[in-house]
Amino acid sequence: MTKAELIEAVAGTKTVPDGLSKKAVQAVIDATFEEMKKSIKKEERFSFPGFGTFNKKKRAARTGRNPQTGEKIKIKSQTTVTFKPAQALKDFVGTGRSSKKK
């Protein structure tokens, strides 16, 4: 789904008030994602119940290999974002915990 498709889908839902323009919906979506980014950067996490949690994670420097030459290379440490889906999201998309029969 693209950003434009998301805006279209949100604008068309029954929970959005009639008369709210797509431009207004876009502004709300943009503001939401900006606040999420700020929260992840400042507080190192953003949690949305029923959806999941985004966490800021520091990756240590390490030694890797150039796949073309096999030569060892140094990979710098970096900061990245991880996402852990909530159980409700896992269940919704059908990848939730399954009961195994023994």
Biopython code that builds the backbone (N, CA, C, O; Angstrom):
import numpy as np
from Bio.PDB.StructureBuilder import StructureBuilder

atoms = [
    (1, "MET", "N", (0.852, -1.181, 0.000)),
    (1, "MET", "CA", (0.000, 0.000, 0.000)),
    (1, "MET", "C", (0.891, 1.235, 0.000)),
    (1, "MET", "O", (1.855, 1.318, 0.760)),
    (2, "THR", "N", (0.566, 2.171, -0.840)),
    (2, "THR", "CA", (1.314, 3.421, -0.915)),
    (2, "THR", "C", (0.682, 4.455, 0.009)),
    (2, "THR", "O", (-0.403, 4.242, 0.551)),
    (3, "LYS", "N", (1.369, 5.565, 0.179)),
    (3, "LYS", "CA", (0.847, 6.646, 1.011)),
    (3, "LYS", "C", (-0.476, 7.165, 0.443)),
    (3, "LYS", "O", (-1.426, 7.404, 1.189)),
    (4, "ALA", "N", (-0.531, 7.336, -0.866)),
    (4, "ALA", "CA", (-1.757, 7.826, -1.507)),
    (4, "ALA", "C", (-2.911, 6.847, -1.287)),
    (4, "ALA", "O", (-4.044, 7.264, -1.044)),
    (5, "GLU", "N", (-2.622, 5.548, -1.372)),
    (5, "GLU", "CA", (-3.658, 4.537, -1.137)),
    (5, "GLU", "C", (-4.114, 4.545, 0.317)),
    (5, "GLU", "O", (-5.294, 4.345, 0.601)),
    (6, "LEU", "N", (-3.185, 4.774, 1.233)),
    (6, "LEU", "CA", (-3.537, 4.870, 2.651)),
    (6, "LEU", "C", (-4.456, 6.057, 2.897)),
    (6, "LEU", "O", (-5.464, 5.932, 3.592)),
    (7, "ILE", "N", (-4.116, 7.195, 2.337)),
    (7, "ILE", "CA", (-4.944, 8.397, 2.502)),
    (7, "ILE", "C", (-6.337, 8.144, 1.950)),
    (7, "ILE", "O", (-7.332, 8.490, 2.588)),
    (8, "GLU", "N", (-6.415, 7.547, 0.777)),
    (8, "GLU", "CA", (-7.701, 7.228, 0.145)),
    (8, "GLU", "C", (-8.519, 6.284, 1.033)),
    (8, "GLU", "O", (-9.718, 6.487, 1.226)),
    (9, "ALA", "N", (-7.863, 5.255, 1.568)),
    (9, "ALA", "CA", (-8.561, 4.274, 2.400)),
    (9, "ALA", "C", (-9.066, 4.899, 3.700)),
    (9, "ALA", "O", (-10.199, 4.653, 4.112)),
    (10, "VAL", "N", (-8.227, 5.704, 4.338)),
    (10, "VAL", "CA", (-8.619, 6.340, 5.597)),
    (10, "VAL", "C", (-9.749, 7.342, 5.353)),
    (10, "VAL", "O", (-10.705, 7.403, 6.126)),
    (11, "ALA", "N", (-9.639, 8.117, 4.290)),
    (11, "ALA", "CA", (-10.675, 9.109, 3.978)),
    (11, "ALA", "C", (-12.019, 8.437, 3.698)),
    (11, "ALA", "O", (-13.073, 9.031, 3.930)),
    (12, "GLY", "N", (-11.983, 7.214, 3.206)),
    (12, "GLY", "CA", (-13.210, 6.511, 2.853)),
    (12, "GLY", "C", (-13.833, 5.692, 3.969)),
    (12, "GLY", "O", (-14.894, 5.101, 3.770)),
    (13, "THR", "N", (-13.200, 5.640, 5.149)),
    (13, "THR", "CA", (-13.752, 4.838, 6.237)),
    (13, "THR", "C", (-14.934, 5.548, 6.894)),
    (13, "THR", "O", (-15.080, 6.767, 6.814)),
    (14, "LYS", "N", (-15.759, 4.752, 7.537)),
    (14, "LYS", "CA", (-16.947, 5.293, 8.212)),
    (14, "LYS", "C", (-16.599, 6.084, 9.464)),
    (14, "LYS", "O", (-17.385, 6.919, 9.909)),
    (15, "THR", "N", (-15.423, 5.827, 10.037)),
    (15, "THR", "CA", (-15.048, 6.508, 11.273)),
    (15, "THR", "C", (-14.541, 7.928, 11.048)),
    (15, "THR", "O", (-14.470, 8.717, 11.990)),
    (16, "VAL", "N", (-14.190, 8.257, 9.812)),
    (16, "VAL", "CA", (-13.735, 9.611, 9.494)),
    (16, "VAL", "C", (-14.967, 10.468, 9.203)),
    (16, "VAL", "O", (-15.822, 10.070, 8.412)),
    (17, "PRO", "N", (-15.063, 11.636, 9.830)),
    (17, "PRO", "CA", (-16.237, 12.497, 9.623)),
    (17, "PRO", "C", (-16.441, 12.866, 8.150)),
    (17, "PRO", "O", (-15.480, 13.107, 7.420)),
    (18, "ASP", "N", (-17.694, 12.904, 7.734)),
    (18, "ASP", "CA", (-18.015, 13.331, 6.372)),
    (18, "ASP", "C", (-17.559, 14.776, 6.188)),
    (18, "ASP", "O", (-17.642, 15.588, 7.110)),
    (19, "GLY", "N", (-17.094, 15.075, 5.024)),
    (19, "GLY", "CA", (-16.661, 16.436, 4.732)),
    (19, "GLY", "C", (-15.194, 16.690, 5.042)),
    (19, "GLY", "O", (-14.677, 17.763, 4.731)),
    (20, "LEU", "N", (-14.513, 15.723, 5.649)),
    (20, "LEU", "CA", (-13.088, 15.887, 5.920)),
    (20, "LEU", "C", (-12.340, 15.600, 4.616)),
    (20, "LEU", "O", (-12.435, 14.503, 4.064)),
    (21, "SER", "N", (-11.610, 16.576, 4.140)),
    (21, "SER", "CA", (-10.945, 16.442, 2.843)),
    (21, "SER", "C", (-9.768, 15.481, 2.912)),
    (21, "SER", "O", (-9.241, 15.185, 3.984)),
    (22, "LYS", "N", (-9.371, 15.003, 1.736)),
    (22, "LYS", "CA", (-8.207, 14.124, 1.660)),
    (22, "LYS", "C", (-6.950, 14.874, 2.106)),
    (22, "LYS", "O", (-6.026, 14.282, 2.663)),
    (23, "LYS", "N", (-6.930, 16.173, 1.854)),
    (23, "LYS", "CA", (-5.786, 16.979, 2.266)),
    (23, "LYS", "C", (-5.690, 17.023, 3.794)),
    (23, "LYS", "O", (-4.592, 16.982, 4.350)),
    (24, "ALA", "N", (-6.830, 17.107, 4.466)),
    (24, "ALA", "CA", (-6.849, 17.098, 5.931)),
    (24, "ALA", "C", (-6.441, 15.735, 6.469)),
    (24, "ALA", "O", (-5.705, 15.648, 7.452)),
    (25, "VAL", "N", (-6.914, 14.670, 5.831)),
    (25, "VAL", "CA", (-6.530, 13.309, 6.230)),
    (25, "VAL", "C", (-5.031, 13.131, 6.054)),
    (25, "VAL", "O", (-4.370, 12.547, 6.913)),
    (26, "GLN", "N", (-4.488, 13.632, 4.947)),
    (26, "GLN", "CA", (-3.047, 13.543, 4.708)),
    (26, "GLN", "C", (-2.285, 14.278, 5.801)),
    (26, "GLN", "O", (-1.267, 13.778, 6.280)),
    (27, "ALA", "N", (-2.752, 15.452, 6.205)),
    (27, "ALA", "CA", (-2.082, 16.219, 7.250)),
    (27, "ALA", "C", (-2.070, 15.455, 8.571)),
    (27, "ALA", "O", (-1.072, 15.475, 9.291)),
    (28, "VAL", "N", (-3.172, 14.786, 8.890)),
    (28, "VAL", "CA", (-3.247, 13.998, 10.124)),
    (28, "VAL", "C", (-2.289, 12.806, 10.059)),
    (28, "VAL", "O", (-1.576, 12.526, 11.022)),
    (29, "ILE", "N", (-2.276, 12.118, 8.936)),
    (29, "ILE", "CA", (-1.376, 10.967, 8.781)),
    (29, "ILE", "C", (0.081, 11.414, 8.848)),
    (29, "ILE", "O", (0.892, 10.776, 9.520)),
    (30, "ASP", "N", (0.423, 12.504, 8.159)),
    (30, "ASP", "CA", (1.794, 13.016, 8.194)),
    (30, "ASP", "C", (2.201, 13.395, 9.615)),
    (30, "ASP", "O", (3.311, 13.081, 10.045)),
    (31, "ALA", "N", (1.316, 14.064, 10.344)),
    (31, "ALA", "CA", (1.603, 14.476, 11.721)),
    (31, "ALA", "C", (1.781, 13.251, 12.619)),
    (31, "ALA", "O", (2.642, 13.236, 13.498)),
    (32, "THR", "N", (0.970, 12.238, 12.392)),
    (32, "THR", "CA", (1.073, 11.006, 13.181)),
    (32, "THR", "C", (2.441, 10.364, 13.011)),
    (32, "THR", "O", (3.087, 10.000, 13.993)),
    (33, "PHE", "N", (2.880, 10.226, 11.767)),
    (33, "PHE", "CA", (4.176, 9.595, 11.525)),
    (33, "PHE", "C", (5.334, 10.461, 12.019)),
    (33, "PHE", "O", (6.349, 9.926, 12.466)),
    (34, "GLU", "N", (5.205, 11.769, 11.948)),
    (34, "GLU", "CA", (6.252, 12.656, 12.478)),
    (34, "GLU", "C", (6.395, 12.461, 13.984)),
    (34, "GLU", "O", (7.509, 12.383, 14.503)),
    (35, "GLU", "N", (5.262, 12.383, 14.684)),
    (35, "GLU", "CA", (5.306, 12.183, 16.132)),
    (35, "GLU", "C", (5.865, 10.816, 16.487)),
    (35, "GLU", "O", (6.570, 10.675, 17.485)),
    (36, "MET", "N", (5.558, 9.810, 15.679)),
    (36, "MET", "CA", (6.133, 8.480, 15.902)),
    (36, "MET", "C", (7.650, 8.532, 15.775)),
    (36, "MET", "O", (8.366, 7.983, 16.612)),
    (37, "LYS", "N", (8.145, 9.197, 14.718)),
    (37, "LYS", "CA", (9.587, 9.310, 14.507)),
    (37, "LYS", "C", (10.255, 10.030, 15.668)),
    (37, "LYS", "O", (11.307, 9.599, 16.142)),
    (38, "LYS", "N", (9.653, 11.126, 16.133)),
    (38, "LYS", "CA", (10.221, 11.880, 17.254)),
    (38, "LYS", "C", (10.278, 11.022, 18.511)),
    (38, "LYS", "O", (11.265, 11.054, 19.246)),
    (39, "SER", "N", (9.227, 10.260, 18.753)),
    (39, "SER", "CA", (9.175, 9.402, 19.935)),
    (39, "SER", "C", (10.249, 8.326, 19.883)),
    (39, "SER", "O", (10.910, 8.055, 20.886)),
    (40, "ILE", "N", (10.422, 7.716, 18.723)),
    (40, "ILE", "CA", (11.441, 6.666, 18.587)),
    (40, "ILE", "C", (12.833, 7.252, 18.799)),
    (40, "ILE", "O", (13.675, 6.637, 19.453)),
    (41, "LYS", "N", (13.076, 8.432, 18.251)),
    (41, "LYS", "CA", (14.393, 9.055, 18.388)),
    (41, "LYS", "C", (14.665, 9.491, 19.823)),
    (41, "LYS", "O", (15.755, 9.259, 20.347)),
    (42, "LYS", "N", (13.677, 10.122, 20.461)),
    (42, "LYS", "CA", (13.879, 10.687, 21.794)),
    (42, "LYS", "C", (13.729, 9.635, 22.899)),
    (42, "LYS", "O", (14.591, 9.519, 23.770)),
    (43, "GLU", "N", (12.657, 8.888, 22.861)),
    (43, "GLU", "CA", (12.350, 7.962, 23.943)),
    (43, "GLU", "C", (12.797, 6.529, 23.644)),
    (43, "GLU", "O", (12.681, 5.647, 24.495)),
    (44, "GLU", "N", (13.306, 6.304, 22.440)),
    (44, "GLU", "CA", (13.817, 5.028, 21.977)),
    (44, "GLU", "C", (12.755, 3.955, 21.791)),
    (44, "GLU", "O", (13.090, 2.785, 21.604)),
    (45, "ARG", "N", (11.460, 4.336, 21.839)),
    (45, "ARG", "CA", (10.410, 3.362, 21.546)),
    (45, "ARG", "C", (9.097, 4.091, 21.275)),
    (45, "ARG", "O", (8.863, 5.209, 21.734)),
    (46, "PHE", "N", (8.263, 3.412, 20.514)),
    (46, "PHE", "CA", (6.902, 3.881, 20.270)),
    (46, "PHE", "C", (6.017, 2.652, 20.272)),
    (46, "PHE", "O", (6.234, 1.717, 19.501)),
    (47, "SER", "N", (5.015, 2.657, 21.143)),
    (47, "SER", "CA", (4.134, 1.503, 21.267)),
    (47, "SER", "C", (2.703, 1.912, 20.942)),
    (47, "SER", "O", (2.211, 2.937, 21.415)),
    (48, "PHE", "N", (2.047, 1.096, 20.132)),
    (48, "PHE", "CA", (0.646, 1.318, 19.796)),
    (48, "PHE", "C", (-0.094, 0.019, 20.128)),
    (48, "PHE", "O", (0.055, -0.974, 19.416)),
    (49, "PRO", "N", (-0.891, 0.018, 21.206)),
    (49, "PRO", "CA", (-1.571, -1.211, 21.632)),
    (49, "PRO", "C", (-2.382, -1.851, 20.506)),
    (49, "PRO", "O", (-3.104, -1.171, 19.777)),
    (50, "GLY", "N", (-2.250, -3.148, 20.383)),
    (50, "GLY", "CA", (-2.965, -3.889, 19.358)),
    (50, "GLY", "C", (-2.265, -3.902, 18.014)),
    (50, "GLY", "O", (-2.659, -4.648, 17.117)),
    (51, "PHE", "N", (-1.221, -3.078, 17.858)),
    (51, "PHE", "CA", (-0.468, -3.029, 16.606)),
    (51, "PHE", "C", (0.952, -3.528, 16.805)),
    (51, "PHE", "O", (1.378, -4.484, 16.156)),
    (52, "GLY", "N", (1.693, -2.872, 17.714)),
    (52, "GLY", "CA", (3.052, -3.314, 17.974)),
    (52, "GLY", "C", (3.919, -2.219, 18.550)),
    (52, "GLY", "O", (3.445, -1.130, 18.872)),
    (53, "THR", "N", (5.212, -2.528, 18.678)),
    (53, "THR", "CA", (6.167, -1.606, 19.282)),
    (53, "THR", "C", (7.376, -1.428, 18.374)),
    (53, "THR", "O", (7.957, -2.399, 17.889)),
    (54, "PHE", "N", (7.742, -0.174, 18.155)),
    (54, "PHE", "CA", (8.952, 0.184, 17.423)),
    (54, "PHE", "C", (10.012, 0.526, 18.459)),
    (54, "PHE", "O", (9.734, 1.280, 19.392)),
    (55, "ASN", "N", (11.220, -0.010, 18.317)),
    (55, "ASN", "CA", (12.318, 0.263, 19.239)),
    (55, "ASN", "C", (13.547, 0.719, 18.479)),
    (55, "ASN", "O", (13.829, 0.237, 17.381)),
    (56, "LYS", "N", (14.277, 1.657, 19.077)),
    (56, "LYS", "CA", (15.557, 2.073, 18.525)),
    (56, "LYS", "C", (16.603, 1.108, 19.055)),
    (56, "LYS", "O", (16.642, 0.827, 20.253)),
    (57, "LYS", "N", (17.451, 0.597, 18.169)),
    (57, "LYS", "CA", (18.443, -0.402, 18.560)),
    (57, "LYS", "C", (19.805, -0.035, 17.987)),
    (57, "LYS", "O", (19.915, 0.371, 16.830)),
    (58, "LYS", "N", (20.821, -0.182, 18.795)),
    (58, "LYS", "CA", (22.195, 0.095, 18.379)),
    (58, "LYS", "C", (22.836, -1.214, 17.934)),
    (58, "LYS", "O", (22.856, -2.187, 18.687)),
    (59, "ARG", "N", (23.353, -1.237, 16.727)),
    (59, "ARG", "CA", (24.077, -2.404, 16.224)),
    (59, "ARG", "C", (25.567, -2.147, 16.402)),
    (59, "ARG", "O", (26.072, -1.085, 16.037)),
    (60, "ALA", "N", (26.252, -3.112, 16.958)),
    (60, "ALA", "CA", (27.694, -2.981, 17.209)),
    (60, "ALA", "C", (28.470, -3.081, 15.896)),
    (60, "ALA", "O", (27.999, -3.644, 14.908)),
    (61, "ALA", "N", (29.672, -2.516, 15.926)),
    (61, "ALA", "CA", (30.571, -2.652, 14.766)),
    (61, "ALA", "C", (30.953, -4.116, 14.643)),
    (61, "ALA", "O", (31.026, -4.834, 15.640)),
    (62, "ARG", "N", (31.197, -4.553, 13.416)),
    (62, "ARG", "CA", (31.533, -5.957, 13.207)),
    (62, "ARG", "C", (32.378, -6.103, 11.946)),
    (62, "ARG", "O", (32.534, -5.165, 11.164)),
    (63, "THR", "N", (32.910, -7.291, 11.775)),
    (63, "THR", "CA", (33.685, -7.603, 10.585)),
    (63, "THR", "C", (32.819, -8.425, 9.653)),
    (63, "THR", "O", (32.198, -9.401, 10.073)),
    (64, "GLY", "N", (32.775, -8.039, 8.407)),
    (64, "GLY", "CA", (32.009, -8.766, 7.405)),
    (64, "GLY", "C", (32.908, -9.137, 6.245)),
    (64, "GLY", "O", (34.123, -8.949, 6.298)),
    (65, "ARG", "N", (32.302, -9.662, 5.203)),
    (65, "ARG", "CA", (33.070, -10.038, 4.010)),
    (65, "ARG", "C", (32.426, -9.427, 2.772)),
    (65, "ARG", "O", (31.202, -9.380, 2.645)),
    (66, "ASN", "N", (33.267, -8.965, 1.876)),
    (66, "ASN", "CA", (32.807, -8.492, 0.587)),
    (66, "ASN", "C", (32.376, -9.730, -0.208)),
    (66, "ASN", "O", (33.199, -10.612, -0.453)),
    (67, "PRO", "N", (31.101, -9.814, -0.614)),
    (67, "PRO", "CA", (30.645, -11.026, -1.301)),
    (67, "PRO", "C", (31.302, -11.268, -2.665)),
    (67, "PRO", "O", (31.333, -12.402, -3.143)),
    (68, "GLN", "N", (31.822, -10.215, -3.289)),
    (68, "GLN", "CA", (32.452, -10.393, -4.603)),
    (68, "GLN", "C", (33.887, -10.886, -4.494)),
    (68, "GLN", "O", (34.327, -11.732, -5.272)),
    (69, "THR", "N", (34.618, -10.340, -3.508)),
    (69, "THR", "CA", (36.040, -10.680, -3.412)),
    (69, "THR", "C", (36.368, -11.590, -2.232)),
    (69, "THR", "O", (37.429, -12.212, -2.210)),
    (70, "GLY", "N", (35.473, -11.675, -1.252)),
    (70, "GLY", "CA", (35.743, -12.466, -0.062)),
    (70, "GLY", "C", (36.624, -11.737, 0.939)),
    (70, "GLY", "O", (36.938, -12.272, 2.003)),
    (71, "GLU", "N", (37.025, -10.511, 0.599)),
    (71, "GLU", "CA", (37.889, -9.713, 1.452)),
    (71, "GLU", "C", (37.145, -9.289, 2.719)),
    (71, "GLU", "O", (35.961, -8.957, 2.665)),
    (72, "LYS", "N", (37.844, -9.301, 3.863)),
    (72, "LYS", "CA", (37.239, -8.855, 5.123)),
    (72, "LYS", "C", (37.085, -7.346, 5.092)),
    (72, "LYS", "O", (37.966, -6.626, 4.622)),
    (73, "ILE", "N", (35.940, -6.874, 5.607)),
    (73, "ILE", "CA", (35.690, -5.433, 5.686)),
    (73, "ILE", "C", (35.134, -5.110, 7.062)),
    (73, "ILE", "O", (34.511, -5.953, 7.708)),
    (74, "LYS", "N", (35.367, -3.886, 7.501)),
    (74, "LYS", "CA", (34.837, -3.434, 8.784)),
    (74, "LYS", "C", (33.490, -2.753, 8.527)),
    (74, "LYS", "O", (33.375, -1.869, 7.678)),
    (75, "ILE", "N", (32.490, -3.180, 9.269)),
    (75, "ILE", "CA", (31.170, -2.565, 9.176)),
    (75, "ILE", "C", (30.985, -1.718, 10.425)),
    (75, "ILE", "O", (31.085, -2.225, 11.542)),
    (76, "LYS", "N", (30.715, -0.429, 10.240)),
    (76, "LYS", "CA", (30.582, 0.505, 11.352)),
    (76, "LYS", "C", (29.342, 0.197, 12.186)),
    (76, "LYS", "O", (28.396, -0.429, 11.708)),
    (77, "SER", "N", (29.364, 0.651, 13.444)),
    (77, "SER", "CA", (28.172, 0.519, 14.279)),
    (77, "SER", "C", (27.115, 1.476, 13.735)),
    (77, "SER", "O", (27.435, 2.515, 13.157)),
    (78, "GLN", "N", (25.869, 1.112, 13.927)),
    (78, "GLN", "CA", (24.793, 1.965, 13.434)),
    (78, "GLN", "C", (23.550, 1.819, 14.300)),
    (78, "GLN", "O", (23.397, 0.837, 15.027)),
    (79, "THR", "N", (22.686, 2.784, 14.216)),
    (79, "THR", "CA", (21.425, 2.749, 14.927)),
    (79, "THR", "C", (20.336, 2.426, 13.932)),
    (79, "THR", "O", (20.315, 2.971, 12.828)),
    (80, "THR", "N", (19.422, 1.536, 14.316)),
    (80, "THR", "CA", (18.336, 1.123, 13.443)),
    (80, "THR", "C", (17.043, 1.045, 14.241)),
    (80, "THR", "O", (17.040, 1.271, 15.452)),
    (81, "VAL", "N", (15.961, 0.729, 13.572)),
    (81, "VAL", "CA", (14.663, 0.599, 14.223)),
    (81, "VAL", "C", (14.169, -0.826, 14.025)),
    (81, "VAL", "O", (14.225, -1.370, 12.923)),
    (82, "THR", "N", (13.686, -1.419, 15.107)),
    (82, "THR", "CA", (13.093, -2.746, 15.025)),
    (82, "THR", "C", (11.601, -2.633, 15.308)),
    (82, "THR", "O", (11.150, -1.660, 15.912)),
    (83, "PHE", "N", (10.847, -3.616, 14.876)),
    (83, "PHE", "CA", (9.405, -3.639, 15.112)),
    (83, "PHE", "C", (9.004, -5.006, 15.634)),
    (83, "PHE", "O", (9.368, -6.036, 15.065)),
    (84, "LYS", "N", (8.251, -5.003, 16.719)),
    (84, "LYS", "CA", (7.717, -6.246, 17.269)),
    (84, "LYS", "C", (6.195, -6.136, 17.231)),
    (84, "LYS", "O", (5.614, -5.328, 17.956)),
    (85, "PRO", "N", (5.549, -6.941, 16.392)),
    (85, "PRO", "CA", (4.092, -6.846, 16.287)),
    (85, "PRO", "C", (3.404, -7.345, 17.556)),
    (85, "PRO", "O", (3.888, -8.260, 18.221)),
    (86, "ALA", "N", (2.276, -6.731, 17.877)),
    (86, "ALA", "CA", (1.464, -7.161, 19.008)),
    (86, "ALA", "C", (0.781, -8.473, 18.654)),
    (86, "ALA", "O", (0.602, -8.789, 17.478)),
    (87, "GLN", "N", (0.406, -9.228, 19.664)),
    (87, "GLN", "CA", (-0.253, -10.508, 19.429)),
    (87, "GLN", "C", (-1.541, -10.323, 18.642)),
    (87, "GLN", "O", (-1.882, -11.161, 17.807)),
    (88, "ALA", "N", (-2.261, -9.236, 18.898)),
    (88, "ALA", "CA", (-3.508, -8.976, 18.166)),
    (88, "ALA", "C", (-3.248, -8.817, 16.674)),
    (88, "ALA", "O", (-4.044, -9.291, 15.864)),
    (89, "LEU", "N", (-2.154, -8.163, 16.290)),
    (89, "LEU", "CA", (-1.804, -8.007, 14.874)),
    (89, "LEU", "C", (-1.409, -9.357, 14.277)),
    (89, "LEU", "O", (-1.809, -9.682, 13.160)),
    (90, "LYS", "N", (-0.629, -10.137, 15.014)),
    (90, "LYS", "CA", (-0.245, -11.461, 14.537)),
    (90, "LYS", "C", (-1.482, -12.320, 14.289)),
    (90, "LYS", "O", (-1.583, -12.997, 13.266)),
    (91, "ASP", "N", (-2.415, -12.286, 15.226)),
    (91, "ASP", "CA", (-3.644, -13.070, 15.080)),
    (91, "ASP", "C", (-4.464, -12.585, 13.886)),
    (91, "ASP", "O", (-5.043, -13.391, 13.159)),
    (92, "PHE", "N", (-4.512, -11.276, 13.687)),
    (92, "PHE", "CA", (-5.297, -10.697, 12.596)),
    (92, "PHE", "C", (-4.781, -11.129, 11.228)),
    (92, "PHE", "O", (-5.566, -11.436, 10.331)),
    (93, "VAL", "N", (-3.470, -11.152, 11.073)),
    (93, "VAL", "CA", (-2.905, -11.530, 9.771)),
    (93, "VAL", "C", (-2.718, -13.035, 9.634)),
    (93, "VAL", "O", (-2.285, -13.517, 8.588)),
    (94, "GLY", "N", (-3.041, -13.765, 10.672)),
    (94, "GLY", "CA", (-3.037, -15.211, 10.569)),
    (94, "GLY", "C", (-1.729, -15.890, 10.882)),
    (94, "GLY", "O", (-1.554, -17.067, 10.567)),
    (95, "THR", "N", (-0.805, -15.176, 11.496)),
    (95, "THR", "CA", (0.461, -15.804, 11.849)),
    (95, "THR", "C", (0.614, -15.896, 13.353)),
    (95, "THR", "O", (1.733, -15.971, 13.862)),
    (96, "GLY", "N", (-0.493, -15.892, 14.064)),
    (96, "GLY", "CA", (-0.447, -15.967, 15.516)),
    (96, "GLY", "C", (-0.014, -17.333, 15.988)),
    (96, "GLY", "O", (0.238, -18.232, 15.185)),
    (97, "ARG", "N", (0.070, -17.481, 17.260)),
    (97, "ARG", "CA", (0.481, -18.754, 17.847)),
    (97, "ARG", "C", (-0.534, -19.834, 17.505)),
    (97, "ARG", "O", (-1.743, -19.621, 17.604)),
    (98, "SER", "N", (-0.045, -20.959, 17.114)),
    (98, "SER", "CA", (-0.943, -22.068, 16.813)),
    (98, "SER", "C", (-0.739, -23.141, 17.873)),
    (98, "SER", "O", (0.372, -23.352, 18.357)),
    (99, "SER", "N", (-1.808, -23.801, 18.217)),
    (99, "SER", "CA", (-1.693, -24.860, 19.212)),
    (99, "SER", "C", (-1.188, -26.122, 18.524)),
    (99, "SER", "O", (-1.770, -26.598, 17.550)),
    (100, "LYS", "N", (-0.106, -26.641, 19.049)),
    (100, "LYS", "CA", (0.497, -27.840, 18.470)),
    (100, "LYS", "C", (-0.033, -29.057, 19.218)),
    (100, "LYS", "O", (-0.013, -29.105, 20.447)),
    (101, "LYS", "N", (-0.498, -30.020, 18.468)),
    (101, "LYS", "CA", (-0.980, -31.255, 19.074)),
    (101, "LYS", "C", (0.195, -32.209, 19.211)),
    (101, "LYS", "O", (0.981, -32.398, 18.282)),
    (102, "LYS", "N", (0.294, -32.803, 20.387)),
    (102, "LYS", "CA", (1.394, -33.751, 20.624)),
    (102, "LYS", "C", (0.868, -35.150, 20.644)),
    (102, "LYS", "O", (1.634, -36.095, 20.830)),
]
sb = StructureBuilder()
sb.init_structure("model")
sb.init_model(0)
sb.init_chain("A")
sb.init_seg("    ")
for serial, (resi, resn, name, xyz) in enumerate(atoms, 1):
    if name == "N":
        sb.init_residue(resn, " ", resi, " ")
    sb.init_atom(name, np.array(xyz, "f"), 0.0, 1.0, " ", f" {name:<3s}", serial, name[0])
structure = sb.get_structure()
